[in-house]
């Protein structure tokens, strides 16, 4: 669980450093981009503990494309409509800080959205070519034993806490299952933070929970706090 105050501080730090590095260019990372970067950094450290060295890492970020196409799809359209933004972080100690990864996540996500938004959903050839390029990058990462592939998906901003099947709205939305080596981000009920649901094997989870950034920004023993917070009142 990353609190809103923690995310705000991380965003401010990333913005300040980015403006210095780009001679004042405006940088506005989102809450999701910041939490993704912190979690990704911790996962890179997990891989280093496991393999004895820092490795290249490929981040696959699922992006919701509803409302971003030309022309926009009707609101009543059914099914998932998404693409994957792919960011690559090299095994470079000098490019492993949170603000470095925030920049990678932000740039690749927004670049993918911008390219996709220029395509008309009516042009099947262009649409399929872009999907083919994304899939090729993904498969190249999976087939390379020297690269760690980390998959992220955000359910933030989805009205999950407004769902009512007849027995009232949920007190706490969670995942019933998750693919291995995948991270899901969800809003807290009261919107004051983001929950990161990380699925790892036992040994990797031990290293993940001991990561300095995770201990500093998202203590693993927050469940008692969550249950007593106004999110559950």
N, C-alpha and C positions, 0 to 999 in steps of 0.2 A: 504494500500500500504506500503510494507516494502522496503525501499531503499537498494541498493546494499551496501552502506557504513554501514548502520545499521546492515544488515545481517552479514557482514564481522566482525564487532565488536563483535556481539553475538557469532559467530563461534569461534573467538579467545578466548573469555572468557570461553566458554564451553570446548575447547581444553585444556586450561591451567588447569582448575579445574580437568578435567578427568585425565590428566597426573599426577597430584598430588595424586589423589585418587587411581590410579593404579600403582604407583611407576614408572612413566615414560613411560607407555605403550602408543603407538601412537593412537590418536583419531582424525578422520577426518570427522566430521558431514557434511552433504550436506546442501545447502541453504534450500531445502525443509524440511529437518529434523528440522532445527533451527526454521523456520517460523511455522511449525506444533507445535513445543514445546511451543512457545510463545502463540500461539492461544489457545492451549489446556489448558495451565495454566490459561489464562483469563476465559475460559469456566468453569474451576473448581471453580474459584472465583464467577462466576455467580451462579453456583449451591449452593455455600455456602450462598450467599445473599438470595437465594430463599428458602432454607430449614433451614437456621439458623445454619448450621454446615457443616464442610468439609465432603465430601462423596467419596466413591470409584468411580473411573471413568474408563471406558473401551473405548479405542481408536481403531477404525476400520479403518485401512489405506489400501486403494486400491493400489495394486502394479501391474504394467504392466509387464507381463512375456514374452513378445516377445523378442526373442534373448537370452533367459535364459534357454531354455529347452535342453534336450539331446535326440535326435538331435534337432538342431534349426528348427523352422518352416520356410517354405518359405516366402520370403518378400511379396508375393502376396496373402498370406492367408487372408481370410475375417473374420470379426467378432471380438468381444472383447475377449481377452485372458488374464485373470487376476486372482489374488487371493487376499485374505485379510490378512494383518499382524495385529495381535491383541496384543495391549499392555495394561496392567492394572496398574493403579496408585492408591495406597491405600490412605485412609484418614489419611495421616501422614503429619503433618506440616513440619517435618524435611526433607521430600522428595518432596517438591513442587517447588523448584527453577527451573529456566529454564534449567540449566545444568543437573539436575536430569531427567527431562522429555526428554531432547535431548538424553540422554543415553538409556532410555526406548524405544523411537521411533527407534533409530538407531539399537539397539540390536535385537529387535523383527522383524524389517523389514529385516535386513540382515540374520537373522536366518531363516525366512520363505523362502527367496530367495534361500539360500544355500540348504535347505532341498528339495525344489522343483526342483532345478537344478540337484540334484542327481537322480531324478526320470526320467525314460524314459517315454515320452508321449505315447509310445507304450504299456506300462504296465498299462492297465486300472484299475486293482485292487488297486495298490499302489496309483494311481492318485485319485481315488474315495475315498479311505480311508483318504487321507490328506484333501480333500475337506470336508469330513464328520466331521473330527475333528475341522476344522475351523468353520463350521456351528454350531456345538454343542456349542463351546465357545460363539459364537455370540448370539445364542438363550438363553443361560443361562444368559447372561447379560441383554437381553431384558426382560426376565421374572422376573428379580430381581428388585423390586421397590426401593431397597436401592442403586442401582448402576446406574450411569449416562452413557449412551452410546453415544459417539461422533464419527460421521463418517466423514472421510476426504478422499478427492480424489485430486490428483495432475495432472494437464494437462501441467505442465512445461516440456519444451523440445519438446513438440509437435509443428510442424511447422504451427501453426494456422494463423500466420500473412502472410504466403506465399500462402494462399488459394485465388484463383481468379476465380469467377464465370462469368467473362466477363465484370464486371464493376469496376475492379481495386481491389487491395489488401485492407484489412480493416484498418481503422485508430485505431479502438479500438475493441478488441474481448471481448464479455461479454456473460453471460449466460441468456437465455430467461426464464428459470425456474430452480428451485432447490428444492429438497425435504427438508422438514422441519428438523431443527436440523442438517444440514450438512454443511461442509466447502469444498469449491473448491479453489485450488491454481492455478493461471495462471501467466505466465511470462508477464512482461510489454512489450510493442511493441519493445522498444529499448534494452531490455534485461538488464536493470539497476535496476531491483527489481522484487518483487513478489507481486501480488495482491491476497489478501485473501477475497473470497466471502463467507460471513457468513450469514446463514439464521436462524434467531431466531424470537420468538414472540416479541412483542413490549416492554414488561417489561424486558425480558431478554436482549434484545438489548441495552436498556438504561444502564443496569449494565455493559454490555460488553464494551460499549463505554467509560465508566467511569473507567475502569480498569487501574491502574497505568502503567502497561507495554504497553498496547495499546496506551495510551496517550503519553508515552515516545518514543515508537518505531514505531508507525504507526498512527500519528494524523488523525482523521476522516475528517478533512477539507482539504485534499490534492487535491481535484478535481481541483481547480483553478491552483495549481502548475502543475498538470499532463497535463492539457490542454495547458499550456504555455511551457512545457518542450520540448526538442528536440525529444521526442518520437512522437510528433504530428506535427513536422515541416516537 
